[in-house]
Amino acid sequence: MNIRVLTLFPEMFSALDHSIVKRAQDDERVMLETINFRDFSTNRHGKVDDYPYGGGAGMLLTPQPVFDAMASLPERKRRIIVMTPTGKRFSQRMAEEWANEEELVFLCGHYEGFDQRIHDQLVTDEVSLGDFVLTGGELAAMTMIDAVVRLLPDVLGASASHEDDSFSTGLLEYPHYTRPAEYKGHRVPDVLLSGNHARIEKWRREQSLKRTYERRPDLLVDAPLTEEDQHYLDSISGLSND
């Protein structure tokens, strides 16, 4: 996969030169390029922003540098993603969809954002990291890139490593334990030490349901639940009629 980022602050993306994303680049699973669209400004001072028509606070990023930066890229099929508080909220499902693309381009805005013509003529996806506002799109883009890259084939080292992640199943992930079996008086649940894989899977499913019910009950509305799942949820919510 090719990932290109148009930004005024390419140095911020040095955070992706570490850990799993760095290894994915070294193994040529992903090619990551940052492009400073200020370099494409035709203004003699390298200016990339201007006052909005109609008045109002703040400055807007002008179309010319961004359009010219995009025109400099090789022709290929790609998704062009802009980070904006008015966009659709980013999700694990979205990361899974993007992981199947040949190329992603992230547009990172600042000030009051981009001129609307950039949104209308270039962008395929308007995405928000959450219901809050950042000073720029870089941190949001890095988060999304990390979420996508870890889903690429062989990046995590085991094909099923991400299948039980929170949100991948529609639920929050169950808790994990490792050695020692007891630490400072706290034991690993006995079921995990039993060697009974059917009991372990049942426990993990129930723990996912319980954690989701307690922390993100909104996810249960669309989660694929079995009758057994629903019976368990009824039992822990006190709504069981049994």
Order of alpha helices (4+ residues) and beta strands (2+ residues): beta-alpha-beta-beta-beta-alpha-beta-alpha-beta-alpha-beta-alpha-beta-beta-alpha-alpha
